């Protein structure tokens, strides 16, 4: 079995584990299977942008682990769970925190509410959201590979309803930036597809994975890690 000293995970409610206990999430189960420590920076309603920011904030810590471990490539593993491209986050000047937002969500905070309304009314479009999504993946890959830090990707769900026809040529070019071998579940699929839809492993809310679903995903991740990083 591959030796992993610490796992850092990033993502949304599919990593936080809506509907299950914290120790039953797939990342927690995986950490137990690998007998390692888990640092879970996922948040409910999380956006790719926020996960990217959290990773950047952790880089000094990840590099410190590299510096004190002779075989640091197998001492730390980053698990980055990608979520919906329609989500984003804004920096709130009052609270001095990043606030996640998703179309259709409202906020009691006037400043944030105005930003959300203006963003989705005048600035958001499918093409730019998809372009940001793939550029973020390319950036995360480049940052971690340049530091020789092991990592793997996962999708929470795949937004097939986004309009790709209008920019098919650009879509084909930009997806060449993505290495499909970095995905635990194949690039065109997701936790939601594999656990919730195909196997009906859903919790009481009918959307997020059940304990059984999280165990299934953890096993997929365990097998991937031992095969990829052996």
N, C-alpha and C positions, 0 to 999 in steps of 0.2 A: 504493500500500500504506500502511495506517495505521502511523504511527510510534509505537512503544511503547519507552520507555526502559528499563523493568524490569518483570519479571513476578514476582509473589509467588504461590506455589501452596501449597495446604493440602489434606490428605486422607489416604488410606490407601495400601495396597499397590498399588492401581491407578494411583497417582500416583508412588509410589516406584519401581514397575516390577519386581515379583517376576517372576523368570524371564527378564529381559532386562538388558542392560548399562545403567548409569546414563545414558549418552548416547543410548540408544535409547528412552527413555520418551517418552510423547506430549508432556509439557511441555517436555522437552529438545529434541525435534524441532521443536516449535512455536517455541521461543525462537530456534532456528537459522533457521527460515523467516522470522521477523520481525526477524532480526539484532539481537537484544536480550539482555539479561542475565536469568538466571533465579535466583531465590532460592526453593528448594524446601524447605518446612517440613513436607512430608508424612512420615508414619512408618508402618512396617508395623504392622498391627493397629490403626491409628488410629481414633479415635472422633470424632464430630461435636463433642462437648464439648471434646476436646483441641484440635481445629482452631480452634474458636471462641476458646479461651484463647490459642492462639498468635497469632491475628490481633489480639486485644486487646493483646498484648505488642508487636506491630509497629506499632501505630497512631502512636506518636510518630515513628517512622522514616518512615512513609507521609506524615505531615503535614509533616515536614521536606522531603521531596521536593516536596510541594505548594508550600511556601514559597519554594524556590529555583528553581522552574521557572515561567516565564510561562504556558506551555501545559501545566500539570501534568496536566490531564485525560487527555492522551495520552502522558504520561511514565511512568505507573505503571498496571498492570493487576493486579487480584486475581482469581485462579482458585480457586474454592472447590469442592472435590469432596466431595459428601455420601456418607456410608457408612451401614452398617446401624444401625437405631435400637436394636437390642438391645445395642449397645456403649456403654460409658461409660468414665469414668476417675475415679480417686480420688487424692487427694494423699497421698503417703507421707511421714509425718513423719520417718522415719529417714533416707531418702535425700534428702528435700526436693525430690522430683520428682513429677510427675504420672505415674501408672501406668495404662495402658489395660487394660481388662478386657472379656471377652466370655463369655457364658454357655457353660459346658462347659470353659472354660480353668481350669487350676489354677495355683497359685503355691507355690513353696517357702517364701515369706515368710509367716509365721503371721499377721501383722497384715493383710496384703493378702488372704490366703486367707479369713480370717474375714469381712472386708468383702464379698468376692465372694459367699460362701455366704449371708450375711444379706440382701444386696441382691436376689439373684435368688430367694431363698426367700420373702421377706416384703414386699419393696417394689416390685419390678419388675412392671409390667403393660403390655399393648400400648397402651392408650389414653394413659397418661401418656408413654410413649416416643414415640408419634406426636405428641402435643401439644408435647413438648419439641423434637422435630425441626422442626416448623413454626414454633414460636416462635423457635428459633435462626435459622432462615432469615429471618424477619421482622426480627430484631435485626441480623443481619449486613447485610441490605439497608439498613436504616435508618441504621446507623453509617456505611457507606460512601457512601451517597447524601448524607447530611448534610455529608460532607466532600468531595463531588464527586469521588470516586475511582471510576474505572471498574472494573466487575467482571462476572464471568460464573459461572454454576453448572454443575455436572455431577453426575450420579449414578454411583456405581460399580456398584451393582446395586439393583434394586427388590424389596423384600420383600413380595411379594404374599400370602404366607401369613399375614401379621398379620391379626388379627380386626378388621375395620372395620365389620362388620354391627352389632355390639353398640352402637356409638356413631356410627351413620351420620349423624345430624343434626349432632352436634358436629364430625365429620370434614368435612362439607360446609362448615360455617361457618369452621373454622380454615384450610382450604385456600384460602379467599378471600384470605388474607394473602399468598399466593404469586403472584408475577408470572411466568407461564410463559415470557415473552419473554426472561427472564434465563438460560434454559437453552440450552446449546449443543446437546446432544441433548435432544429433547422431554422435558418434565417426567415423563411416564409411562413413560419408557424409561431406558436406562442404557448405560454402556460394555459391561457384561457382555452385555446383550441384543443390542446392535447389532454388536459386534465378535466376541464369543465364541460366542454362540448362533446368530445369523442367518448369520454369515460364517465360522464355525469358525476364527477367527484366534486360536488359543490356543497358549500355550507348553507346555513339557513337563509341567507340573503339571496340565494339562487344565482349568484354571479361569481363570487370568489371561491377559490378551492377549499374543500373540506380538509380535515386532518389527513384523510386518505390521499387526497389530491396532493397535499404538501409532501407526504411521504413518497409518493410516486415521483414528483419532481426532484426531490432530494436524491433518490436512487439514480435518476438520469444524470444529475450533476456529479454524483459520486463516481459513476462509471466513466463519464467524460473526463473528469480530472485524472483518474488513475490511468486512463489510456493516453491522454494528451501529454501529461507531465511526468510520465514514468522515466 
